[in-house]
Each structure stands twice: as C-alpha cells, then as structure tokens.
C-alpha cells in the first residue's frame, strides 16, 4: 500500500493538466486491472474520468459505488518543495491525504476481497477539486444504478465519517462595458470594473441573515490605466447549509441587473454541488458501517461536514451515501498535508469488511 501511494504521489496530477493526469490515470488503471477491475474512461479535454467495474461474486447481489478523484490542488513541481517523506506514522506529500491514499486503500481492499461481494463500481474523477464540472453527469448516472454510494474523501479529524455536506457553488459575474480614452473622452465609456465593484457590494448583501458563506476568490478586468475598462469578471465561492437558502441566493444572483446605463451584467455557474442534508437512507447506511467497524474492533461515528465533494450530488438526490472512508490524516490543501500509516491499514481492514458484509439495499 505504501509503495502504491508512493507511485501515485510522484505522478503529480493537478486539475486541468491533461498530460499529468493521463500519466497517473495509466498507473491507476494498471493497478485497478491487477485488482480484478475492468476499466473504462469517459474522455474530456481537461482530463479523463476513470470507471472501474468488478462483477459480483459468490451469489452476492446489489451494487456498491465508490467515488474518489485523482486530481489535486498541487501544480507539477510541488514535490521539489514538499517532498514525499515517511516519518514513523506520518506520510507527507502533495495529495497523500486528499485523496490518493483513499485510492490505494480501496485497491488493496478489493485485492484482498476473495469472498462473496456485490458488484463494485468506482468512479475516479479528474476535476473534483474545481467542483467536478465535467463529472457531475457521470456521477449522477452511476449513482442511479447503485444500492449505496461510498465516498473516498478524507474523514473528519480522527477518522469519523461524513453524512452530509454544505452546498458548494462556483459562480462568475461577467460585466461588459465600453472602452474609451480615460482622459479625453471618459463619458463615452462604461467602466466594467466600477460596475463589477458595485455588483460585488450588492452580492455581499444577498445573504442577509442567512448562514451563507460568500467568498470573492478572483477578480480580473481592464487592460490599461488610460483606457476605460471594457470587460471585468469575478469568481465567487458560495457555501450553503440549507437548500432553501441555496435556491434563494442563487436566484437572486441570477437576477442581478446593471447599475450603469449601457453596462451588461451576466452571471453563470461554473460548478454546482447541491446541499446534502442527512437523510434516513444515509443514516441507515452509516449505522450498518458503524456496526461492521465495531465487529472488527474499530470505533466509528458520523456527522455532516462543511466541505463539498461529489457525494453532495448523490446525497442530495436521496441515494444512500456516506463519505470520509479515506484514511485519517490532516492538512488538506496545505503544505502540512499528511496521512497516517496506521490509518491506511485501518481503512483497508474496514473496506475489506464492508465489501463482504454490506450487500443489500438501504431503507
């Protein structure tokens, strides 16, 4: 397992880097085939999504869908400043926690699963770190045919599982103005940057007293200080704890109108993960996982999480979903990222037991 994780980590795989993603995809597919999976791809110019299938064995029924991803937030070359190290129980390196150790643990568990098990399907997404804009349709289709969905994202600190997630939307506000000489004829222009600033002030008021997080992540526009800016845009990150708040704020965002005559304002969603709130089917699945863990001497619980992932999509659709089955560690998206060696072994043991004992639908 550690050797596999070492290989995956050294194949750096940032989102949106097709050559780097393709290199790791080939490594992962070879390991998946060795674990008994048939492999396929849904191809995209920005990176292919991987689809692995291992048929049911020993008369077991049902289908389990595992969701994970092989893209990371780390650009190629990060290993030079953030090298792979193993120090006692701590493995460090870009992507070891989020979430290459989860892939290594799953493949080790499936390799060890020599008894009856249901159909195992795995979707390994290439653009999860930017909201899965090209993968959401695939995730939705695969979830419809599965009896349960198990996410291989990192767990809560300490190892507890995730039973719900905040909604997460990436939106862009685009403003078109009109260029003109900023000194000789400024009134002939419409400053897109000024309009965008005023729109962003409006956006800050959209949430009202709702528990909604709004972060202006990037902003760009204009070209020269002596030219009235003709174009500007800003990308927003929004997080929602309640589906009603999500619908209201997104509707208000879509309804933004220009303040300045002749300005044009448009909004579009770059990615959208709906709010996933705990539901009876997910609670039942969690209870079954907790019982299996107890049977092998592991203590587990579950609760909602703030971060978003592909399980937002499946949980919000009502499919029995539990996430956080990757190994424990910490420092996701930080240069302190690490994963526990013992945690990897624990998750392999748990996943192996789940494959043998979880067949059958949830309530």
N, C-alpha and C positions, 0 to 999 in steps of 0.2 A: 504493500500500500504506500509506504513512504517513497519507494523508488518510483512508483507511478506518479505520485504527486510531484516529485522532483522533476520528472519529464514534463508534466503539464505546466508547471510553473516556469520552466525555462523556455517553453514555447509561448512567449508573451503574446497576448491576444486582446488588444484594446478594441472597443467598439468602433465600427466604421473603418477598420483596416483590413480589407479583404485578403491580402496575401498572408498577413499574420494569422488571421482567423482560419484560413484554409490550411495552414501548416498544422495548427493544433487540431483542427477537425479530422485530418487524416490520422493523427496519432490516436485520437479518441475512438474513431471508427474501428481501427485495428484492434484496440483493446476491447471494444464492445463485441466485435465479431468473435474474439477469443473467449468472451464470457457467454457465448451462445445466442447473441442477438443477430437478427437480420437488420441491415442498416439501409436507410434511405435518406434523401435530402429534399428539403424544399428550398430551391435556389433563389437567391436575391443578390443584386449587385453589391449590396453593402455587407454581405456575409450570409452563408447558408445556415438554415436551421436543420438540426440533425434529428432523425426519427428512428428509434430503435425498437424492435419488437422481438420478444421471446415468447413462444406459444406456451399455453397452459400444459402442465404435466400432471400425471398421476390421477386423472379424473377431476382435478380441481376446476371450478367454474368461476366466472367473473373476470374482470379486467381491472388492473391497477395502473394508473397513470402517474408517473413521476415527472415533475417539472424541475428543470435546472437550466443553467446557462453557462456558456464558456467564454463570453466576453468579460472584460474587466475595465475598470476606470483608469488603468495604468498604461501610459504610452510605451511603445517599444523603446528599450534603453533604460527603463527604470531599474532593471536588475543591477546595473552598474552602481547605483546609489543605494539600492535596497536589496542586497543580495540574499539568496537562499541561505539560511543558516538553520542548524538544529542544535539547540542547547537544552539538554535534558528533555523536559516535556514540551518545549516550545519550538515550533517551526515557524520561521518568518520568511516572507517573500511576497511579492505582488500577486494577489489573487488566491493565496493559500486558504484564506478563510471565506472569501466571497468570490466564487464558491467552488474552487477546484477540488478541495478536499471532499466536498459532498459527492462529486462525480467519482472520485477514487473510492470512496466508501461504498457507494452503490454498486460499482462494478465488482468490488471484492465480495460484497454480499451475494450478488447474483451468481458469481462463480462458485460460491460455497453452497448455494441452494440446490442440493441434489435430490430433494424430496418433492412431493406434490406442491404445486404453486399455480396460481391463476395466470392468465395472460399478463405479461409485464410489458408495458409500453412506456417509452421515455422520450420526452421532447427536450432537446438541448438547444436553447435559444441563443442567437448570435447578437441580439441588440437589447437584451434585458436592461442594461444599465442606462438606457435612454428611453425607457418606457415601452419597449417591445413594439414599436410602430409597425413593423412588418410581420410580427409573430402572433399578434393577438387573434387573428382569424384562425390560425393553425391551433393555437391553444384552446380556443372555443370549440372547434370541431372535435379535437381529440377528447376533451372533457365530456362531450355528449355521449361518447361510447364507453366511458369508463364507469365502473361502480364506485370508485373513490379516487381522489386526487391527493397525492403526497408531494409536498414541496421540499426541495433540497436546498433551500436558502439557509443561511446561518440561523441558529436558535437565539432565544433570549440569553443574556448572560447567565452562565451556569448550566445551560442546556435545555431549559423548558421550551415547549413547542408554541407555535403561533396559531391562534384560532380566529383571527380577524385582522384587518389592516385598514389604515386610513386610505381614503381615495386619493389618487395622485394624478394630477393633470399638468401637462406642459402646454402652455398656450403662447401664441405670438400675437402681439399687437403691431400692425403694419400701418404706417402713415405715408401718404403721398401728398407732397406739397407742390410748390412750383419754384424753380430756380430763377434767380435774378441777381444782379450785381448788388452786393450788400451795402455799398455806399452810394452809388449813383442812382439806383432805382429800387430801393428796398421794398417799397409798397407794391411793386409789380410781382413780388414773390410771395410765397406762402411757406413759412418756415416749418418743415416737418418735425424738426427736433423740438421746437417750442410746443407744437401741438401734442407731440408724444409725451412731453413732461406733464402737460396739463391732463392728459388722459391717464397717466400713471397716478396722479393725485386723486383722480376720480376712482381709480381701481382700489386704492387704499381704503376708500370709504364703502366699497361694495360689501365687505364682510359684515359691517355693522357690529352688532354684539354677538355674532355667530362665532363659534370656535373654529375659525378657518385660518389656515396659515397661507400668507401670500408673500412670495419672495421674488423680487425682480433680480433675475440671475444674470442676464446680459442685456446690453443696450448698444446700438450702433446706428450711425447715420451720418449724413452730410459728407463733405469732402474737403472743402477749403474755407478758411475764415472769411474770405472776401466774396463768398457765394452763399446766398440764402439756401439753406438745406432743402433739397427736393425729396429726399427719402429718409426714413428712420424706422427702426423697429426695436422692440424689446421682447425678450422671452421671459415668461413668468412660470414659476413653480407654485402650484396650489395644492394644499392638503386638506382633506375633509374627513371629519369624524362621523358625519350624519348624511345619509343620501339626500334628504330634503334640502339641506344647506348646499350640497353639491349641485343639485339641479337649479336652485335659485341663483347662486353666484355665477354659474356657467351661462345661464340665460341672460343675466344682466351684463356679463362680459360680452356676449354676442351682440347685445343691443347697443353697445357704445356708438355714439354718433359724434361727428366733428364739431368742435367749438368754433373754429375759424372758417369763414366763407372760403370755398374752393379747396379746402383740405378734404382728403378722403381717408377714412379710418376703416380698417378691416381687422377682424380677429379670426384666428383659426387654431384648431387644436393640433399640436404636434404629436401628442400621445395622450391616451386617457385610460386610466385604470380606475374602475368604479370602486366606491366604498364597499368593503366586505365586512359585514357585521356578523358576529357569532349567530349560528342557527342550529336548530335541533339536530339536523343531519350531521353537521360538523361536530357538535357536542358528543354525539353517539360514536363517531369515528375516533375522537380524542379519547373517550372512555375505553374503547377497545385497545387503542395503542398503549394507554397507561396500564391496562391490565396485562398486556403482553410484556411490557417492560418490567412490571412487578414480578412476573413469573421467571424472569432471568436475573432478578436481583437488582434492577435499576429503578430508581425513583424519578418519576416524571410528572409534570403538570403542564398546563397550557393556559394562555391568555392572549388577548389581542396585542398587536404591535403597531408602532407608528409608521414604520417604513412600508413601502409598496413593493410588489413583485407580481409575477404572473398569476399567483394564486388569488390576487384581487379579482381577476376576471372569473375564475371558476367558482370562488366562494360567493361572489355577488350574483351569479347565475343560479345559486342554490345547490350546486353539486357538493357532496360531502368532501370537505377539504381540510387538511391540516398541513401546516408548513413548519419550517425550522428543523428539519431532520438532518441537516448537515452537522458536522462535528462542532463542538464548542470551541470557542476561542475569543477573539476580540479585535478591535481596531479596523473594522470595515471601512474602506476608502481612506484610511490613514496610513502614514508611513510606519506606524507601530503594528500593522496588521500581523496577526499570529493565529495559529491553530494548535490545539493540544494533541500530542501524540496519543495519549490515553483516550482523549475524546474521539479520535478517529476509530480506535479499536472498539470503543463502546458503541458507536453508531453502526459499525459493521455488524456487531453482535445483534443489535436491535433490529436492523434492517433484515438480516437473515431470518430472525424470528418472525418478523412481520410478514415476510413472503410466505412463510409456512402456515401462518395462523389467521391471516386477515381476509381470506376469500369470503365472498358473500356481500350482498348489498347492505348499506346502512339505512336506518329508518328515515 
